[in-house]
Every structure is written in C-alpha cells, then in structure tokens.
Amino acid sequence: MIHHSVTPSKNDAPKFIAVCHLGKLAKYLRLIGFDTLFFPHIEDDKLITIANEENRIYWQGDHYKNMMEYLAKVLKES
C-alpha cells in the first residue's frame, strides 16, 4: 500500500512519470499536488531514462487500477 499525505512537501514527496496511455492518472496526481510528468508520445526507453535520471516512480498500465483506487481514497478523505 502506498502512503502519502494529501499535500506532500516538495522535499520528500515522490515524483512520478506515467506512460502515454495514463494521461488521466497523471492529471489526478497533479491535481493533488504530486510532481508528475506525462508525455502523450514518447518511447518507453526514454521514459525509463527520465525516471532513472530524475528519481521518479514509473507508472505503467498494470499499476493503474491500484493507483486510481488510492487516489479515490485520498480525495474522499480530504
């Protein structure tokens, strides 16, 4: 289970990068204050390179359902 405050501080908050078909997830992460990158057209290898260089969590399709459930819970609690 992922645990984060609703408004993470800039120093300790995780940073995310999402694959091209997860635009809605990227939008929701941004709305609740997470630093999230999203590119509509980019190769997976480039996303992985950026994630590694910038210490970002790489979100892909199999994480989508779990993250959307987590976001719904966080938004409900706020």
C-alpha positions in Angstrom: 0.0 0.0 0.0 1.2 3.5 -0.8 1.1 6.1 1.9 1.4 9.8 1.2 0.0 13.0 2.7 -2.6 14.8 0.5 -0.3 17.8 0.2 3.2 16.4 0.1 6.2 18.6 0.9 8.4 19.4 -2.0 11.4 17.7 -0.3 10.1 14.3 0.5 7.2 13.8 -2.0 7.6 11.1 -4.6 7.8 12.2 -8.2 6.1 10.3 -10.9 6.2 9.7 -14.7 3.4 8.0 -16.5 3.3 6.1 -19.8 1.4 7.7 -22.7 -1.9 6.0 -22.1 -2.2 7.1 -18.4 -3.0 10.7 -19.0 -5.9 10.7 -16.6 -3.8 9.2 -13.9 -1.1 11.9 -14.5 -3.8 14.6 -14.3 -5.2 13.3 -11.0 -1.7 13.1 -9.5 -1.0 16.7 -10.5 -4.4 17.8 -9.1 -3.5 16.5 -5.6 0.0 18.1 -5.7 2.4 15.4 -7.0 5.1 16.3 -9.4 4.1 14.2 -12.4 5.5 14.0 -15.9 3.4 12.9 -18.8 4.2 12.8 -22.5 1.5 11.9 -25.0 4.0 10.4 -27.4 7.3 9.0 -26.1 9.1 5.7 -26.3 9.2 3.6 -23.1 13.0 3.5 -23.1 13.1 7.4 -22.9 10.5 7.3 -20.1 12.7 4.9 -18.1 15.8 7.0 -18.7 14.0 10.1 -17.4 12.6 8.2 -14.4 16.1 7.0 -13.5 17.8 10.3 -14.0 15.2 12.3 -12.0 14.4 9.6 -9.4 10.8 9.3 -10.5 8.3 6.4 -10.0 7.4 5.0 -13.4 3.7 4.2 -13.7 2.6 1.8 -16.3 -0.8 0.1 -17.1 -0.7 -2.6 -14.5 -0.5 -0.1 -11.7 -3.4 2.0 -13.0 -6.3 0.3 -11.1 -4.4 0.3 -7.7 -3.4 4.0 -8.1 -6.9 5.1 -9.1 -8.3 3.3 -6.0 -5.7 5.0 -3.9 -6.5 8.4 -5.4 -10.2 8.0 -4.8 -9.5 7.2 -1.1 -7.2 10.2 -0.7 -9.7 12.5 -2.3 -12.5 11.2 -0.2 -10.6 11.8 3.0 -9.7 15.4 2.1 
